[in-house]
Amino acid sequence: FKRQTIRETWGQNDSRSLVLFLIGNVNSTTLEEKINFEYQVHGDIVQGNFNDAYRNMTYKHVMALKWFVYNCAEAHFLLKADDDVFVNSPLMYNILENPSSSLQKLHQRRLIYCYEIERAKVKRTFRSKWRVSFNEYKKKYFPNHCPGFIILYSSDAAFQLYQEVQKLPY
């Protein structure tokens, strides 16, 4: 339902972009058949070799970077957005194609453009889906970071990030 809504709204066919939906493996033959049918109809689904679960979002993000690096040599930007985010695509295209002086930084190299989270406290409670154990991360606060719901990367930043994640543990 969310993918179809995106196809009918901000993700409509546009010569300036390619909209893809990234998913992992599912544990249901019926659901897998529905995904295959949807792919046959729309051709816009990329499926990775990991379980599609909240705790595996890192794999999905790396999959986006990898797909972009290997398949989008001519692209200038990668926009990664969750399926519950609405993108004002006409405004985004206008900003990216006609930068004003205040948005000139969009054409700099190594750009990551997002809403920055500062000094977020690590959640340790077992009731939170965002729980992080001390084994996973020992500090009380996360470093400043982009939340994953929407991030715009310049192509060189996406490439560099993809290279760096190859060196790091999950």
PyMOL commands that set and color helices and strands:
alter all, ss='L'
color gray80, all
select helices_A, chain A and resi 2-8+29-42+54-71+89-97+101-107+155-165
alter helices_A, ss='H'
color red, helices_A
select strands_A, chain A and resi 21-25+45-51+77-81+112-113+150-154
alter strands_A, ss='S'
color yellow, strands_A
deselect
rebuild
show_as cartoon
